[in-house]
Structures are given as structure tokens and as C-alpha cells.
Amino acid sequence: MSLTAALFSGSSGLRANQKWSETTARNISNANTEGYVRKDIQFSTRSPYGGGVHVSEISREVNESINRMYRLESAKMEREKTIYEGIDEYTAFLGQPNDEQSPASRLGDFEEDLVTLANNPGDTSVLGATLNSAKDMAYSIRSASETLGQVRNGIDQEIKYEVSDLNETLHKMTEMNQRILRQEPETLDWTETLDEMDRLIDSTAETLDIRAQRGPDGRVSIYTAGGAPLVEKDEVSRVTFNQGNGVLMAGNQEITPGAPGIRGFENGRLGGLMTLKQDVMPKFQRQLDEMAAGIIQSFEDNDPSRAAGDAGLFTDDGSAAAYNSANIDGLASRISVNAAVDPDQGGSLYRLRDGVGATSPGPSGDSSTIEGFIDGLNDPRSFSSATELPTDISIKSYANNLVAAQQTERTGAEKSYSVARTAAESIETSRLSKQGVNVDDELQKLILIEQSYAANSKIMTSVSDMMDRLINIV
């Protein structure tokens, strides 16, 4: 090897060492950076005749198969977490069947006061206590419905926020795709831009389950799990949400979860929010509405003083008309005690004993109407199968089943979230072991880099000494 070739070999080795050192240092400094993928250096000789060495590639130690698995499990976890948190927010207010604020508990208290009244039908103080108990029960049902309504409104707002954040992320992806095109491939800056893109993909996967495709030039296209395009290189299909009908669109394509025949998605926070909006919360509302309807009808059916078409002890928003099954939606938020029995609203307490239709006080010892009310609470009634609760049970049993079923749904959602979280964390651990930075390994590389640097420096020093001697000879 000539002195010139040796000099070139040593200098190229130093340049390669410099890039190797820089790459290793970045790995160490980003060891705890979320989404950072370990970088490795590939060396090649410039020619088979001592042409030196150069960095032929800086590679990302990425495993796309594990990435796909992680993003899917992450989307499932976020869906189950969102469903659990939505149910938990509501059921925390609803309580257990025996909790004081529970509609089932208030119904039980009201029945106990009716039994007391049946034994003391002429006692004005007992009549007043029973009226207050009826008001408390109606208020409890209304409060549960209002709380549910607040949760449902919050879900709509969360969907809007998620859609807004998603669109912002999708636009960032197109900007990242443009940056990838502008940068020189296989460089450190280029690989770290790919890291940034992967972080955006991970973030998007938490919002909804997606498929990501990376082209030969490094640019990424994003599709919903069903195949609807969200990002295709530099084009974005903007996602929109119609609160009125609950439809999600990506550009001109519907992607609403659960809609038949569409290229939509199922998981992610958006998937969880849409499940709450479309399925869980409407079912909870129908269960409450059926309870309110059952109470109103029970007291209408067991009040012999009531004229046909007139309201009973409980009414729909104070209406004097009897229950109308066509107006059941939202009934739980409107149930109230008939003003005819409430002295504060111009009514008379004796109607609680003698029936809402009574025009004058009956015998103070007559408890037959009250006993009919009590029997009505314990007689089987028919409830809608849409509630997913038993359909032929007493209103008392229905109320207990309602609260218990909604708490059971919360427990089930919590368990599903726990299982999904465990799966996602397991895949994330595997991903970190494959793609993450092991600081001990990188520190060992630094020792090799130091040794390589010393060897190349020695070559440069030796060549320099030889050239000096040659010059001195001349």
C-alpha cells in the first residue's frame, strides 16, 4: 500500500469513526425518549484496493411487525379505557342498589313510607312524610337521568376534541412526508424524521385503529382499519363529526364504527366514545326511562279514583294527562309528583290516601288505595326488551336490576380495560427490547470506537512520520 493510500485509509477511518461516535451518542442521549428507535452504522470499503472505509448506511432497528401489533393493541386498550371511564363517571353517581342516592334505594324508602301510611292513613304527618318520600324518589330518577345527560354531552364534546386533534395530526403527517422527501436518505436526520413520523402514527393509533404503509421513499400513507384513506402522501381526508346523527366522515367516505358496509374502524379513543354514544349510554337512558314509565303506570293502574286519561300520583313533567308511551324518550328526566297531592302546589294531601281523583277527603281510616299502590310496586309488569333487563318483573325488582346491571357493566368494562392494557404493555415491552436503546451496549460501542479511533490515528501519525523522513532525506 502506498503512503497516499494509507493516508486516505486512515483519514476515511477517522471520518467513519466520527459518524459512528455521533450515532452512538445520539442513541445514549435518547435512551429514554419515547418512540426513539436505535440507530446502527453500516460500513463499506470504497474499493478492494485500499480505498478506505465509509458509512454506507445508518439504519433504524425497527420491527414493523411488532409496531403493527403494538398499535392494534394500543387502539384496543384506549377503546376499553374510554368505555370504562365513561361508564364509571355515571355509575359513580348512580351508586349501588342500597346506596342512599340510588333510585332503587329511594323507591324502597317510598314503599316503606307507604306501608307506614297504610297503618296510619289518617295521620297528617305520615301523609306529609310519604309525599316527601315520593318527591325524593322522583328527584333521584331525574338526577340520575340528568347526570347521564351530562355524561352524554361530555362524550359529544370529547368526540369533537378527538376529531380536531386527529385532523391536526394528519396534517402534521403530510408535512412530515414532505420533509422526508427533502432530506437525504440514510442520514441521521432522515432516520430521526422517520422516528417523528412513527410517533405521530402511534398517536393516531390511540385515536382509532389504522393501517400504515411506508413507501420506498419513506413517505407514509394512513388508512382506517377498514381501508378508508386518511393520509395518502401529501393528501389528507379531513375527518368530520355530525353530532346530530352521530356520523363520522373521512372526506366523502363514512367511517362511523358499527355502520354496515363501510370502511370504518372499531378501536381507539374514538371507537370507545362512539360505543358510549351509540350503544351504552342510550341503553342506560332507556333503562331509566322504563323505570319512570313503570312507576307512573303502576300508580295510574292502582288508583280507582282516577278518571280515564288523567294522570296518577306521578306525572310526565307535571302534565295532567295520563302516561303516553309515545313520549317515553327522556321520561326519567321529567317524572314528578302530581301537583294535585302537593299542598305547596295548591293540591291536597288527602289525595295521597284517597286517590288523585278524589274531590273530597274520604274516611281517615281507609287504606285500600294505599294498599293498592303497595301491591302495584310488587306486581309483575312488562318492560321493553331493549333495556336488556328482565322484562316481566315488579317495578321494585326492576329498579334493583337496573342499578345492579349498570354497576355490572362498569365492572365488566374495567376488566376488559385491564386485559387490554396488559396485552398492550406486553407488546410494548417486546418493542422496546427490539427497537429501544440498551445503554450498556452503546457504552461498549464507545470502547470500540475509541480503539478504532486510536488505530486510525496511529496510521495517520505513522504516515506523517514517514513523509517527514522522506522530506528530510531529500
Secondary structure, DSSP 8 states (H G I E B T S, - for coil): --HHHHHHHHHHHHHHHHHHHHHHHHHHHTTTSTT---EEEEEEES-TTT--EEEEEEEE---HHHHHHHHHHHHHHHHHHHHHHHHHHHHHHH--TTSTTSHHHHHHHHHHHHHHHHHSTT-HHHHHHHHHHHHHHHHHHHHHHHHHHHHHHHHHHHHHHHHHHHHHHHHHHHHHHHHHHHS-TTSHHHHHHHHHHHHHHHHHHHHS-EEEEE-TTS-EEEEETT--EEEETTEE--EEEETTTTEEEETTEE--TT-TTS-----HHHHHHHHIIIIIHHHHHHHHHHHHHHHHHHHHHT-TT--TTB--SEEETT-SB---GGG-TTGGGTEEE-GGG-GGGT--THHHHH-TT-SS---TT--HHHHHHHHHHHSEEE--GGG-S-SEEEHHHHHHHHHHHHHHHHHHHHHHHHHHHHHHHHHHHHHHHHHS--HHHHHHHHHHHHHHHHHHHHHHHHHHHHHHHHHHH-
